[in-house]
Amino acid sequence: MSNNKLIVIDDEEIILRQFKFFFGRKGYEVFTASKGEDGLALLKEHDPDLMILDLHLAEGVQGVDILKQALEFKPGLKVAIHTGFGNDKDAVDMCLKMGAKVVLPKPITLDILKEELDKLQKM
């Protein structure tokens, strides 16, 4: 059974605030982290079913490594990669092969992002 817990890992504070506010109003319990290490700790603490993960973070563990560790910890986790580096085809392909469900561009409207998360929840 799916829960409404969502973790967002992104190094842009404005994105973290927007997503937390928007998805919180849509019924999600939202946990945010600006560093990969913090996001992995939140994953283990709160056990969400959904994750939005920035592929390229400013510092620390990067998106591909976070994805690998997150899916090792929780194989059924549904991960949406959110990136402004959509032209980094090798990294995007690697994430999809590793188990990410979808790659979404930055910027993206919140309504489209919500539609994509709704689809993920139904998978």
N, CA, C and O atoms as CSV, one atom per row, in Angstrom:
chain,resi,resn,atom,element,x,y,z
A,1,MET,N,N,0.841,-1.186,0.000
A,1,MET,CA,C,0.000,0.000,0.000
A,1,MET,C,C,0.883,1.245,0.000
A,1,MET,O,O,1.880,1.297,0.720
A,2,SER,N,N,0.534,2.217,-0.778
A,2,SER,CA,C,1.306,3.440,-0.941
A,2,SER,C,C,1.012,4.424,0.193
A,2,SER,O,O,-0.127,4.562,0.637
A,3,ASN,N,N,2.065,5.103,0.647
A,3,ASN,CA,C,1.853,6.185,1.601
A,3,ASN,C,C,1.995,7.513,0.875
A,3,ASN,O,O,2.390,7.543,-0.291
A,4,ASN,N,N,1.684,8.589,1.539
A,4,ASN,CA,C,1.778,9.911,0.918
A,4,ASN,C,C,3.024,10.642,1.373
A,4,ASN,O,O,3.033,11.871,1.437
A,5,LYS,N,N,4.064,9.910,1.687
A,5,LYS,CA,C,5.316,10.525,2.102
A,5,LYS,C,C,6.209,10.734,0.883
A,5,LYS,O,O,6.374,9.846,0.047
A,6,LEU,N,N,6.773,11.926,0.812
A,6,LEU,CA,C,7.606,12.331,-0.311
A,6,LEU,C,C,8.883,12.945,0.228
A,6,LEU,O,O,8.847,13.777,1.134
A,7,ILE,N,N,10.005,12.536,-0.328
A,7,ILE,CA,C,11.271,13.174,0.004
A,7,ILE,C,C,11.780,13.898,-1.230
A,7,ILE,O,O,11.740,13.369,-2.340
A,8,VAL,N,N,12.258,15.119,-1.018
A,8,VAL,CA,C,12.803,15.929,-2.094
A,8,VAL,C,C,14.251,16.257,-1.743
A,8,VAL,O,O,14.533,16.815,-0.682
A,9,ILE,N,N,15.167,15.902,-2.648
A,9,ILE,CA,C,16.583,16.219,-2.453
A,9,ILE,C,C,17.001,17.131,-3.600
A,9,ILE,O,O,17.022,16.726,-4.763
A,10,ASP,N,N,17.332,18.368,-3.249
A,10,ASP,CA,C,17.712,19.371,-4.245
A,10,ASP,C,C,18.566,20.419,-3.548
A,10,ASP,O,O,18.317,20.741,-2.387
A,11,ASP,N,N,19.561,20.952,-4.232
A,11,ASP,CA,C,20.425,21.956,-3.606
A,11,ASP,C,C,19.894,23.379,-3.749
A,11,ASP,O,O,20.532,24.324,-3.285
A,12,GLU,N,N,18.741,23.543,-4.382
A,12,GLU,CA,C,18.142,24.870,-4.522
A,12,GLU,C,C,17.050,25.041,-3.467
A,12,GLU,O,O,15.999,24.401,-3.527
A,13,GLU,N,N,17.323,25.919,-2.498
A,13,GLU,CA,C,16.389,26.113,-1.382
A,13,GLU,C,C,15.006,26.553,-1.843
A,13,GLU,O,O,14.001,26.159,-1.250
A,14,ILE,N,N,14.945,27.358,-2.883
A,14,ILE,CA,C,13.635,27.821,-3.352
A,14,ILE,C,C,12.792,26.647,-3.862
A,14,ILE,O,O,11.579,26.616,-3.655
A,15,ILE,N,N,13.426,25.699,-4.518
A,15,ILE,CA,C,12.708,24.503,-4.978
A,15,ILE,C,C,12.222,23.693,-3.787
A,15,ILE,O,O,11.084,23.226,-3.776
A,16,LEU,N,N,13.068,23.527,-2.793
A,16,LEU,CA,C,12.662,22.773,-1.599
A,16,LEU,C,C,11.458,23.430,-0.932
A,16,LEU,O,O,10.513,22.743,-0.543
A,17,ARG,N,N,11.484,24.741,-0.798
A,17,ARG,CA,C,10.358,25.457,-0.166
A,17,ARG,C,C,9.087,25.345,-1.011
A,17,ARG,O,O,8.007,25.078,-0.483
A,18,GLN,N,N,9.223,25.552,-2.331
A,18,GLN,CA,C,8.052,25.470,-3.218
A,18,GLN,C,C,7.425,24.081,-3.170
A,18,GLN,O,O,6.210,23.947,-3.023
A,19,PHE,N,N,8.253,23.053,-3.295
A,19,PHE,CA,C,7.732,21.685,-3.320
A,19,PHE,C,C,7.099,21.322,-1.983
A,19,PHE,O,O,6.039,20.698,-1.947
A,20,LYS,N,N,7.742,21.708,-0.883
A,20,LYS,CA,C,7.195,21.381,0.437
A,20,LYS,C,C,5.826,22.034,0.620
A,20,LYS,O,O,4.885,21.387,1.080
A,21,PHE,N,N,5.712,23.309,0.263
A,21,PHE,CA,C,4.448,24.015,0.405
A,21,PHE,C,C,3.387,23.426,-0.525
A,21,PHE,O,O,2.286,23.096,-0.084
A,22,PHE,N,N,3.718,23.296,-1.807
A,22,PHE,CA,C,2.755,22.829,-2.804
A,22,PHE,C,C,2.278,21.410,-2.495
A,22,PHE,O,O,1.075,21.159,-2.415
A,23,PHE,N,N,3.214,20.491,-2.323
A,23,PHE,CA,C,2.808,19.102,-2.116
A,23,PHE,C,C,2.210,18.877,-0.728
A,23,PHE,O,O,1.387,17.981,-0.543
A,24,GLY,N,N,2.620,19.682,0.237
A,24,GLY,CA,C,1.983,19.625,1.552
A,24,GLY,C,C,0.507,19.969,1.462
A,24,GLY,O,O,-0.323,19.352,2.130
A,25,ARG,N,N,0.180,20.957,0.634
A,25,ARG,CA,C,-1.224,21.341,0.445
A,25,ARG,C,C,-1.993,20.303,-0.363
A,25,ARG,O,O,-3.224,20.284,-0.332
A,26,LYS,N,N,-1.287,19.444,-1.082
A,26,LYS,CA,C,-1.928,18.394,-1.882
A,26,LYS,C,C,-2.042,17.078,-1.106
A,26,LYS,O,O,-2.436,16.056,-1.668
A,27,GLY,N,N,-1.700,17.104,0.173
A,27,GLY,CA,C,-1.887,15.925,1.003
A,27,GLY,C,C,-0.657,15.066,1.228
A,27,GLY,O,O,-0.743,14.010,1.855
A,28,TYR,N,N,0.476,15.504,0.729
A,28,TYR,CA,C,1.712,14.760,0.944
A,28,TYR,C,C,2.381,15.202,2.241
A,28,TYR,O,O,2.297,16.366,2.631
A,29,GLU,N,N,3.037,14.273,2.891
A,29,GLU,CA,C,3.938,14.596,3.985
A,29,GLU,C,C,5.321,14.722,3.348
A,29,GLU,O,O,5.878,13.729,2.880
A,30,VAL,N,N,5.879,15.935,3.326
A,30,VAL,CA,C,7.071,16.235,2.541
A,30,VAL,C,C,8.277,16.444,3.445
A,30,VAL,O,O,8.224,17.196,4.418
A,31,PHE,N,N,9.361,15.764,3.104
A,31,PHE,CA,C,10.634,15.906,3.794
A,31,PHE,C,C,11.650,16.401,2.770
A,31,PHE,O,O,11.711,15.887,1.652
A,32,THR,N,N,12.447,17.398,3.149
A,32,THR,CA,C,13.377,17.982,2.196
A,32,THR,C,C,14.812,17.952,2.723
A,32,THR,O,O,15.060,17.987,3.928
A,33,ALA,N,N,15.742,17.886,1.773
A,33,ALA,CA,C,17.162,17.926,2.102
A,33,ALA,C,C,17.914,18.597,0.964
A,33,ALA,O,O,17.606,18.387,-0.209
A,34,SER,N,N,18.903,19.403,1.323
A,34,SER,CA,C,19.716,20.070,0.309
A,34,SER,C,C,21.009,19.312,0.028
A,34,SER,O,O,21.746,19.658,-0.895
A,35,LYS,N,N,21.283,18.287,0.817
A,35,LYS,CA,C,22.471,17.454,0.621
A,35,LYS,C,C,22.045,15.988,0.564
A,35,LYS,O,O,21.110,15.564,1.243
A,36,GLY,N,N,22.757,15.231,-0.264
A,36,GLY,CA,C,22.423,13.830,-0.438
A,36,GLY,C,C,22.469,13.026,0.840
A,36,GLY,O,O,21.593,12.198,1.087
A,37,GLU,N,N,23.483,13.261,1.656
A,37,GLU,CA,C,23.625,12.520,2.909
A,37,GLU,C,C,22.415,12.734,3.811
A,37,GLU,O,O,21.908,11.794,4.423
A,38,ASP,N,N,21.955,13.994,3.887
A,38,ASP,CA,C,20.787,14.300,4.709
A,38,ASP,C,C,19.528,13.646,4.140
A,38,ASP,O,O,18.672,13.170,4.886
A,39,GLY,N,N,19.428,13.630,2.823
A,39,GLY,CA,C,18.282,12.995,2.184
A,39,GLY,C,C,18.218,11.501,2.453
A,39,GLY,O,O,17.143,10.952,2.697
A,40,LEU,N,N,19.380,10.841,2.408
A,40,LEU,CA,C,19.414,9.403,2.698
A,40,LEU,C,C,19.023,9.137,4.152
A,40,LEU,O,O,18.342,8.153,4.441
A,41,ALA,N,N,19.448,10.006,5.062
A,41,ALA,CA,C,19.048,9.846,6.467
A,41,ALA,C,C,17.537,10.002,6.618
A,41,ALA,O,O,16.905,9.250,7.361
A,42,LEU,N,N,16.954,10.980,5.912
A,42,LEU,CA,C,15.497,11.161,5.960
A,42,LEU,C,C,14.766,9.959,5.370
A,42,LEU,O,O,13.713,9.560,5.867
A,43,LEU,N,N,15.322,9.392,4.322
A,43,LEU,CA,C,14.735,8.201,3.708
A,43,LEU,C,C,14.642,7.071,4.728
A,43,LEU,O,O,13.609,6.413,4.853
A,44,LYS,N,N,15.716,6.861,5.441
A,44,LYS,CA,C,15.751,5.772,6.433
A,44,LYS,C,C,14.850,6.063,7.620
A,44,LYS,O,O,14.277,5.145,8.206
A,45,GLU,N,N,14.723,7.328,7.976
A,45,GLU,CA,C,13.906,7.707,9.133
A,45,GLU,C,C,12.410,7.682,8.832
A,45,GLU,O,O,11.621,7.250,9.673
A,46,HIS,N,N,12.008,8.137,7.645
A,46,HIS,CA,C,10.579,8.334,7.363
A,46,HIS,C,C,9.970,7.332,6.385
A,46,HIS,O,O,8.746,7.262,6.274
A,47,ASP,N,N,10.784,6.559,5.676
A,47,ASP,CA,C,10.314,5.499,4.790
A,47,ASP,C,C,9.263,5.957,3.769
A,47,ASP,O,O,8.179,5.376,3.700
A,48,PRO,N,N,9.574,6.995,2.974
A,48,PRO,CA,C,8.608,7.448,1.961
A,48,PRO,C,C,8.532,6.473,0.793
A,48,PRO,O,O,9.429,5.655,0.592
A,49,ASP,N,N,7.456,6.569,0.030
A,49,ASP,CA,C,7.313,5.764,-1.187
A,49,ASP,C,C,7.772,6.512,-2.428
A,49,ASP,O,O,8.013,5.902,-3.469
A,50,LEU,N,N,7.895,7.855,-2.322
A,50,LEU,CA,C,8.246,8.681,-3.476
A,50,LEU,C,C,9.450,9.568,-3.165
A,50,LEU,O,O,9.625,10.035,-2.040
A,51,MET,N,N,10.277,9.787,-4.192
A,51,MET,CA,C,11.411,10.686,-4.053
A,51,MET,C,C,11.566,11.511,-5.318
A,51,MET,O,O,11.471,10.988,-6.428
A,52,ILE,N,N,11.805,12.803,-5.143
A,52,ILE,CA,C,12.214,13.677,-6.239
A,52,ILE,C,C,13.680,13.997,-5.970
A,52,ILE,O,O,14.025,14.534,-4.918
A,53,LEU,N,N,14.527,13.668,-6.920
A,53,LEU,CA,C,15.973,13.754,-6.716
A,53,LEU,C,C,16.627,14.592,-7.799
A,53,LEU,O,O,16.493,14.307,-8.989
A,54,ASP,N,N,17.337,15.635,-7.372
A,54,ASP,CA,C,18.137,16.439,-8.288
A,54,ASP,C,C,19.365,15.618,-8.664
A,54,ASP,O,O,20.039,15.070,-7.793
A,55,LEU,N,N,19.651,15.535,-9.934
A,55,LEU,CA,C,20.764,14.727,-10.422
A,55,LEU,C,C,22.116,15.325,-10.065
A,55,LEU,O,O,23.048,14.595,-9.725
A,56,HIS,N,N,22.231,16.646,-10.139
A,56,HIS,CA,C,23.510,17.326,-9.885
A,56,HIS,C,C,23.361,18.256,-8.685
A,56,HIS,O,O,22.701,19.291,-8.770
A,57,LEU,N,N,23.974,17.879,-7.575
A,57,LEU,CA,C,23.937,18.696,-6.365
A,57,LEU,C,C,25.230,19.492,-6.241
A,57,LEU,O,O,26.263,19.110,-6.792
A,58,ALA,N,N,25.160,20.604,-5.512
A,58,ALA,CA,C,26.315,21.497,-5.393
A,58,ALA,C,C,27.480,20.857,-4.651
A,58,ALA,O,O,28.640,21.118,-4.967
A,59,GLU,N,N,27.174,20.027,-3.672
A,59,GLU,CA,C,28.248,19.414,-2.885
A,59,GLU,C,C,27.808,18.066,-2.339
A,59,GLU,O,O,26.620,17.746,-2.303
A,60,GLY,N,N,28.781,17.292,-1.920
A,60,GLY,CA,C,28.495,16.008,-1.292
A,60,GLY,C,C,28.144,14.924,-2.296
A,60,GLY,O,O,28.504,14.995,-3.471
A,61,VAL,N,N,27.441,13.932,-1.807
A,61,VAL,CA,C,27.039,12.786,-2.617
A,61,VAL,C,C,26.147,13.267,-3.758
A,61,VAL,O,O,25.242,14.072,-3.539
A,62,GLN,N,N,26.393,12.784,-4.960
A,62,GLN,CA,C,25.645,13.211,-6.146
A,62,GLN,C,C,24.443,12.298,-6.416
A,62,GLN,O,O,24.317,11.222,-5.832
A,63,GLY,N,N,23.573,12.752,-7.306
A,63,GLY,CA,C,22.305,12.087,-7.568
A,63,GLY,C,C,22.400,10.619,-7.923
A,63,GLY,O,O,21.620,9.812,-7.417
A,64,VAL,N,N,23.342,10.254,-8.787
A,64,VAL,CA,C,23.469,8.852,-9.199
A,64,VAL,C,C,23.801,7.975,-7.991
A,64,VAL,O,O,23.249,6.884,-7.843
A,65,ASP,N,N,24.698,8.448,-7.133
A,65,ASP,CA,C,25.065,7.677,-5.940
A,65,ASP,C,C,23.933,7.633,-4.921
A,65,ASP,O,O,23.724,6.617,-4.259
A,66,ILE,N,N,23.207,8.737,-4.798
A,66,ILE,CA,C,22.051,8.759,-3.892
A,66,ILE,C,C,21.005,7.761,-4.377
A,66,ILE,O,O,20.448,7.001,-3.585
A,67,LEU,N,N,20.745,7.769,-5.674
A,67,LEU,CA,C,19.778,6.834,-6.256
A,67,LEU,C,C,20.176,5.396,-5.943
A,67,LEU,O,O,19.347,4.601,-5.503
A,68,LYS,N,N,21.425,5.069,-6.167
A,68,LYS,CA,C,21.910,3.703,-5.908
A,68,LYS,C,C,21.695,3.311,-4.449
A,68,LYS,O,O,21.163,2.238,-4.162
A,69,GLN,N,N,22.106,4.176,-3.535
A,69,GLN,CA,C,21.971,3.865,-2.110
A,69,GLN,C,C,20.508,3.807,-1.680
A,69,GLN,O,O,20.125,2.955,-0.879
A,70,ALA,N,N,19.696,4.713,-2.213
A,70,ALA,CA,C,18.275,4.742,-1.850
A,70,ALA,C,C,17.571,3.461,-2.288
A,70,ALA,O,O,16.777,2.896,-1.536
A,71,LEU,N,N,17.862,3.004,-3.509
A,71,LEU,CA,C,17.212,1.789,-4.016
A,71,LEU,C,C,17.762,0.527,-3.365
A,71,LEU,O,O,17.066,-0.486,-3.296
A,72,GLU,N,N,18.996,0.575,-2.890
A,72,GLU,CA,C,19.515,-0.561,-2.109
A,72,GLU,C,C,18.779,-0.647,-0.783
A,72,GLU,O,O,18.452,-1.740,-0.320
A,73,PHE,N,N,18.517,0.504,-0.169
A,73,PHE,CA,C,17.813,0.536,1.107
A,73,PHE,C,C,16.339,0.184,0.936
A,73,PHE,O,O,15.780,-0.576,1.726
A,74,LYS,N,N,15.712,0.741,-0.102
A,74,LYS,CA,C,14.277,0.528,-0.341
A,74,LYS,C,C,14.055,0.262,-1.827
A,74,LYS,O,O,13.818,1.195,-2.594
A,75,PRO,N,N,14.130,-1.004,-2.239
A,75,PRO,CA,C,14.021,-1.336,-3.667
A,75,PRO,C,C,12.733,-0.867,-4.339
A,75,PRO,O,O,12.744,-0.624,-5.546
A,76,GLY,N,N,11.648,-0.732,-3.627
A,76,GLY,CA,C,10.374,-0.312,-4.220
A,76,GLY,C,C,10.179,1.193,-4.296
A,76,GLY,O,O,9.126,1.658,-4.734
A,77,LEU,N,N,11.173,1.959,-3.877
A,77,LEU,CA,C,11.067,3.416,-3.893
A,77,LEU,C,C,10.866,3.913,-5.321
A,77,LEU,O,O,11.566,3.483,-6.238
A,78,LYS,N,N,9.925,4.806,-5.504
A,78,LYS,CA,C,9.644,5.375,-6.825
A,78,LYS,C,C,10.340,6.732,-6.911
A,78,LYS,O,O,9.988,7.674,-6.200
A,79,VAL,N,N,11.327,6.810,-7.789
A,79,VAL,CA,C,12.175,7.990,-7.862
A,79,VAL,C,C,11.967,8.724,-9.173
A,79,VAL,O,O,12.012,8.136,-10.254
A,80,ALA,N,N,11.736,10.030,-9.050
A,80,ALA,CA,C,11.699,10.929,-10.202
A,80,ALA,C,C,12.976,11.762,-10.161
A,80,ALA,O,O,13.233,12.465,-9.184
A,81,ILE,N,N,13.770,11.682,-11.216
A,81,ILE,CA,C,14.962,12.513,-11.328
A,81,ILE,C,C,14.515,13.872,-11.858
A,81,ILE,O,O,13.801,13.955,-12.858
A,82,HIS,N,N,14.939,14.927,-11.183
A,82,HIS,CA,C,14.567,16.306,-11.542
A,82,HIS,C,C,15.863,17.032,-11.858
A,82,HIS,O,O,16.678,17.264,-10.965
A,83,THR,N,N,16.061,17.390,-13.111
A,83,THR,CA,C,17.364,17.929,-13.479
A,83,THR,C,C,17.294,19.020,-14.535
A,83,THR,O,O,16.446,19.005,-15.427
A,84,GLY,N,N,18.194,19.946,-14.407
A,84,GLY,CA,C,18.381,20.959,-15.435
A,84,GLY,C,C,19.429,20.526,-16.443
A,84,GLY,O,O,19.755,21.260,-17.375
A,85,PHE,N,N,19.952,19.321,-16.244
A,85,PHE,CA,C,21.000,18.784,-17.115
A,85,PHE,C,C,20.456,17.635,-17.951
A,85,PHE,O,O,21.070,16.570,-18.030
A,86,GLY,N,N,19.306,17.853,-18.572
A,86,GLY,CA,C,18.679,16.815,-19.384
A,86,GLY,C,C,19.534,16.390,-20.562
A,86,GLY,O,O,19.339,15.316,-21.131
A,87,ASN,N,N,20.488,17.248,-20.925
A,87,ASN,CA,C,21.369,16.895,-22.038
A,87,ASN,C,C,22.515,15.987,-21.590
A,87,ASN,O,O,23.332,15.572,-22.412
A,88,ASP,N,N,22.582,15.680,-20.308
A,88,ASP,CA,C,23.581,14.733,-19.803
A,88,ASP,C,C,23.002,13.325,-19.983
A,88,ASP,O,O,22.656,12.642,-19.019
A,89,LYS,N,N,22.912,12.923,-21.245
A,89,LYS,CA,C,22.225,11.684,-21.622
A,89,LYS,C,C,22.786,10.458,-20.911
A,89,LYS,O,O,22.025,9.579,-20.506
A,90,ASP,N,N,24.096,10.388,-20.754
A,90,ASP,CA,C,24.696,9.222,-20.105
A,90,ASP,C,C,24.206,9.082,-18.661
A,90,ASP,O,O,23.834,7.989,-18.235
A,91,ALA,N,N,24.206,10.180,-17.915
A,91,ALA,CA,C,23.759,10.131,-16.522
A,91,ALA,C,C,22.262,9.828,-16.436
A,91,ALA,O,O,21.826,9.056,-15.582
A,92,VAL,N,N,21.486,10.438,-17.321
A,92,VAL,CA,C,20.042,10.192,-17.336
A,92,VAL,C,C,19.762,8.719,-17.651
A,92,VAL,O,O,18.959,8.081,-16.970
A,93,ASP,N,N,20.417,8.184,-18.670
A,93,ASP,CA,C,20.229,6.766,-19.028
A,93,ASP,C,C,20.642,5.857,-17.881
A,93,ASP,O,O,19.975,4.861,-17.599
A,94,MET,N,N,21.742,6.201,-17.222
A,94,MET,CA,C,22.201,5.383,-16.104
A,94,MET,C,C,21.165,5.356,-14.988
A,94,MET,O,O,20.895,4.302,-14.411
A,95,CYS,N,N,20.583,6.515,-14.682
A,95,CYS,CA,C,19.568,6.587,-13.630
A,95,CYS,C,C,18.342,5.746,-13.973
A,95,CYS,O,O,17.800,5.056,-13.109
A,96,LEU,N,N,17.908,5.800,-15.217
A,96,LEU,CA,C,16.760,4.996,-15.635
A,96,LEU,C,C,17.075,3.508,-15.561
A,96,LEU,O,O,16.228,2.719,-15.142
A,97,LYS,N,N,18.276,3.114,-15.961
A,97,LYS,CA,C,18.668,1.707,-15.873
A,97,LYS,C,C,18.775,1.243,-14.428
A,97,LYS,O,O,18.500,0.083,-14.121
A,98,MET,N,N,19.174,2.147,-13.541
A,98,MET,CA,C,19.320,1.806,-12.123
A,98,MET,C,C,17.971,1.657,-11.429
A,98,MET,O,O,17.879,1.009,-10.387
A,99,GLY,N,N,16.921,2.256,-11.999
A,99,GLY,CA,C,15.607,2.094,-11.385
A,99,GLY,C,C,14.801,3.365,-11.195
A,99,GLY,O,O,13.675,3.304,-10.699
A,100,ALA,N,N,15.343,4.517,-11.575
A,100,ALA,CA,C,14.519,5.735,-11.548
A,100,ALA,C,C,13.355,5.520,-12.509
A,100,ALA,O,O,13.519,4.899,-13.559
A,101,LYS,N,N,12.193,6.026,-12.155
A,101,LYS,CA,C,10.993,5.792,-12.960
A,101,LYS,C,C,10.787,6.822,-14.054
A,101,LYS,O,O,10.208,6.515,-15.096
A,102,VAL,N,N,11.261,8.052,-13.826
A,102,VAL,CA,C,11.035,9.126,-14.782
A,102,VAL,C,C,12.100,10.197,-14.584
A,102,VAL,O,O,12.613,10.384,-13.480
A,103,VAL,N,N,12.423,10.892,-15.662
A,103,VAL,CA,C,13.330,12.038,-15.607
A,103,VAL,C,C,12.529,13.262,-16.019
A,103,VAL,O,O,11.929,13.294,-17.093
A,104,LEU,N,N,12.526,14.269,-15.151
A,104,LEU,CA,C,11.741,15.480,-15.365
A,104,LEU,C,C,12.672,16.680,-15.490
A,104,LEU,O,O,13.682,16.761,-14.791
A,105,PRO,N,N,12.333,17.609,-16.379
A,105,PRO,CA,C,13.213,18.756,-16.603
A,105,PRO,C,C,13.049,19.848,-15.547
A,105,PRO,O,O,12.004,19.980,-14.910
A,106,LYS,N,N,14.109,20.617,-15.391
A,106,LYS,CA,C,14.034,21.881,-14.655
A,106,LYS,C,C,14.113,22.965,-15.709
A,106,LYS,O,O,14.969,22.893,-16.591
A,107,PRO,N,N,13.289,23.923,-15.654
A,107,PRO,CA,C,12.154,24.072,-14.741
A,107,PRO,C,C,10.969,23.215,-15.193
A,107,PRO,O,O,10.896,22.768,-16.338
A,108,ILE,N,N,10.050,23.004,-14.255
A,108,ILE,CA,C,8.814,22.275,-14.539
A,108,ILE,C,C,7.703,22.925,-13.723
A,108,ILE,O,O,7.939,23.383,-12.605
A,109,THR,N,N,6.505,22.966,-14.272
A,109,THR,CA,C,5.405,23.546,-13.499
A,109,THR,C,C,5.016,22.568,-12.398
A,109,THR,O,O,5.160,21.354,-12.542
A,110,LEU,N,N,4.531,23.114,-11.316
A,110,LEU,CA,C,4.134,22.276,-10.186
A,110,LEU,C,C,2.974,21.362,-10.550
A,110,LEU,O,O,2.908,20.229,-10.074
A,111,ASP,N,N,2.058,21.837,-11.388
A,111,ASP,CA,C,0.927,21.002,-11.777
A,111,ASP,C,C,1.381,19.786,-12.592
A,111,ASP,O,O,0.881,18.679,-12.390
A,112,ILE,N,N,2.319,19.992,-13.504
A,112,ILE,CA,C,2.841,18.860,-14.283
A,112,ILE,C,C,3.606,17.907,-13.379
A,112,ILE,O,O,3.487,16.689,-13.517
A,113,LEU,N,N,4.384,18.446,-12.461
A,113,LEU,CA,C,5.112,17.603,-11.515
A,113,LEU,C,C,4.146,16.774,-10.677
A,113,LEU,O,O,4.392,15.594,-10.426
A,114,LYS,N,N,3.050,17.388,-10.245
A,114,LYS,CA,C,2.029,16.665,-9.469
A,114,LYS,C,C,1.426,15.532,-10.302
A,114,LYS,O,O,1.220,14.432,-9.789
A,115,GLU,N,N,1.146,15.789,-11.570
A,115,GLU,CA,C,0.622,14.738,-12.451
A,115,GLU,C,C,1.605,13.573,-12.547
A,115,GLU,O,O,1.203,12.410,-12.505
A,116,GLU,N,N,2.882,13.887,-12.673
A,116,GLU,CA,C,3.900,12.833,-12.778
A,116,GLU,C,C,3.989,12.031,-11.474
A,116,GLU,O,O,4.128,10.808,-11.509
A,117,LEU,N,N,3.912,12.704,-10.342
A,117,LEU,CA,C,3.951,11.976,-9.064
A,117,LEU,C,C,2.718,11.099,-8.878
A,117,LEU,O,O,2.809,9.992,-8.347
A,118,ASP,N,N,1.564,11.601,-9.318
A,118,ASP,CA,C,0.352,10.786,-9.252
A,118,ASP,C,C,0.518,9.511,-10.072
A,118,ASP,O,O,0.102,8.434,-9.644
A,119,LYS,N,N,1.134,9.636,-11.265
A,119,LYS,CA,C,1.399,8.456,-12.094
A,119,LYS,C,C,2.354,7.498,-11.395
A,119,LYS,O,O,2.161,6.282,-11.421
A,120,LEU,N,N,3.378,8.055,-10.774
A,120,LEU,CA,C,4.340,7.201,-10.056
A,120,LEU,C,C,3.671,6.431,-8.938
A,120,LEU,O,O,3.940,5.245,-8.745
A,121,GLN,N,N,2.800,7.100,-8.202
A,121,GLN,CA,C,2.128,6.439,-7.090
A,121,GLN,C,C,1.303,5.251,-7.551
A,121,GLN,O,O,1.135,4.284,-6.808
A,122,LYS,N,N,0.796,5.316,-8.753
A,122,LYS,CA,C,-0.058,4.237,-9.268
A,122,LYS,C,C,0.738,3.081,-9.859
A,122,LYS,O,O,0.175,2.024,-10.145
A,123,MET,N,N,2.032,3.271,-10.043
A,123,MET,CA,C,2.872,2.204,-10.629
A,123,MET,C,C,3.004,1.034,-9.674
A,123,MET,O,O,3.670,0.049,-9.992
